[in-house]
Amino acid sequence: MQQLKIAVVAANGKEGRLVVEAAVRRGHDVTAVVRGENKTDAQHAIVKDLFDLTAADLAGFDVVVDAFGAWTPDTLPQHSTSLRHLCDFLAGTATRLIVVGGAGSLYLDAAHTMQLKDAPTFPEAFVPLATAMGKALDALRTRSDVKWTYISPAADFQADGERTGSYVAAGEELENGADGTSHISYADYAIAVVDEAERAAHVGERFSVHAA
């Protein structure tokens, strides 16, 4: 596999660090984009807030992984504003953008009329987050000037879950694994991110991943 130049935005976060780890393990040249001290395995670091990044900062990368997350009510709109910021300066370049997405916007029916976040069993506390992430995805779908990919995890996204080294790639509809549940660990999701970085199999698409 050809070595790639990969930048991971918000690399100090739980998922960001695992994406860096998986990419370094594969022999890629990885730069962590962090607001403070680099706490990852990346060989290089850009110490800047995401919103202060410029086109020059990320010029020349093969792939930029956006692992940014916002969790409080007043910061939830940043899912859209941060993604728009990245897209605006990656527009028209050869750099691919891979977004660490959410599960709430996955569809529950073949007609794509109902999303997971709309299900009565979806935890009410997470509806605002899922809605904010869904809006960011909707805006991303309108960008034909960016080579983007959005990866949704399974319904149960397990921060401290086991790294099995495998996963199942699915489409826009929620799928369950062999045990009848929809789950994946952060570590296995990170493997899927690096696989997509290497393969470019879903440019201009959203897909999902879950445990086998």
N, C-alpha and C positions, 0 to 999 in steps of 0.2 A: 504494500500500500504506500502510495506517495505521501510524504510528510506534508501536512497542512499547517498553515498559519491560522490559529484559532484564537479569537478573543472571547472571553466569558465575562459578560457584564453582570455586576452584583455577584462576583465570584466568591465572596466571603459568606454568602448565605448557605444554608444546608444543601440545597440542590446544586447551587453553583460550585461549591467545593467538590462535590462528587463528580460533576461533569469535568471539571479540571483534572481530577484524579484519573478518571477513565481515559481522557484524551492524552494525558502524559504517559499513561501506561502503554498506550498504543504507539508512542514515539512521535507524537505531534508537537509542534512548537506552539506553546500556549502562553497567552498573556492574560493575566487577571486584571479586570477593571474593578477597582475597589475605592471606597471613600477614605479608608485609613490603611493601617498596616496590612500587608498581604499575608493572609493566613492559609493560603493554599499551596499546592505543589507546583504551581505555574513557574516557568523559568523566568518570566518577565512580569512587570506590573505597570499599570497606568493608574496613578492615584488621583482620581477625580470623581466628583459626583456625576451620575449619569446625565443630568440635565446640563452639565457644563462641558460635556464631550463635544468635539467638533469633527467635521469630516476628516480633517488631517489626522486626528488621533487614531481613527480606525481605517485609514487608507492602507491598502495593500494586504489586508487580511483576506483569506479564502472564505472564512466563515466567522460570523459574529453570533454568539449564543446569548440570548436575552433571558437571564434568570431573575430579573427584577420582580419583586413582589411588594404589595402595599396592603396593609391589613386593617387600618383604623378608618372609621367613617370619613374623616376629612381628607385622607390620602387615597381613598379608593379610585377617584378619577385619574390618578397618576398612571393607572394601568394603560389608559388611552393616551395620555399626554406623553408619557415616556416612550411608548411604542411609536407614536407619530414623530417624535424627535429623532429616534434612531432611523426610521424609514426615510425621513427627509434628507438626511445626509448619506444614506446608502443608495438612494434612488439613482438609477442609471449606471450603477457600478456593477462589477462582476461579483462582488462580495455577496454571499448568501447569508440570510438572516434566519436563525432557528429560534423560535419562541417557546419557552417553557410555559405551557398553557394550563388551563383548568379543565375539570371534568364536567362542570355544571352545564356547559353548552352542548354536551353530547346529546344526540337525539335518541328518543325511546321508541320511535316508530319509523317504518320505512318511508313514510310520506314526509318525514321531517317536520311534523307539526307540533311536537311536544319535546321539550328538553328536560334533562335530568333535574335541573333546578326547579322545574314546574311541578315535579311529582310530589304528592302529599307526604311521602316518606323522606323527602330531602330536608336536612336539618335547617330550620328556620334561621338560625344564627348565621349560616353561610350563604343565604340567598343574596344579600347585598354584594358580597365578594364575587359570587358566581355571575351576578348581573353585570358588575363592572368589568370582569374579565371577558364576558360575552360581548359587551359593547366594543372592547378593544379588538376582538376577533372580527367582528362585523366590519370595523373600519379597515382592518388589515386586508380583508377580502377585496376591498376596492382598489388596492394598490397593485397596478400592473407594472409599475416602474421599479419594483423591488423583488428580488428573488427570495421570497419568504417561504417558510414552512412553520406550521403551528402544530405542536404535539400535545395532545390531551392525555393525561394519565387516566388510570382506572378510577372508579368512584371512590374507592378507599386507597388514598395515596399515603403510604406508610413511611414516615420520616426515618424511623429506626428499623425498618423491615430488612429482612435477610437479602443479601446479594446472592442470587442464585446463578447469575450469569446468563439468564435467558428471559425471553418475553415473547408475547404474541402481538404482532402489528395488526390493527384493525382499522376500520374506516371511521365515518362520522357518527355511527350508531354505537351505543353502549353495548359492550359484549362481556360475558362472564367467562371465567376460566373453567377448568374441568371440575372444580369443586362447587360450581354454581354461584360463585361470588365474583365481583369485579374488584380486583385489588392489584397493586404493584408497589414495590419498594422504591424509595428514592434512588437507591443504588442501581437497580435494574433499569429504571427510567433513564438514568444517566448513560447507561450503555446504549440505549435506543437513540439518545441524542447524538452520541459520537458515531453510531452506525449511519445515521442520516447525514451527518457532516461528511462522512466518507463516500456515501453512495449517491447522495442528491436524488433520492428516489421519489420525493414528494414535493418538488418545487411548485409553489403556487397552490398548495393544498394544506388542509388540516387532516391529520390522521391521529389515531389513538393507540395506546399500548396497554396491555394488561398481562398479568401472570398467566402462565399456561395452566 
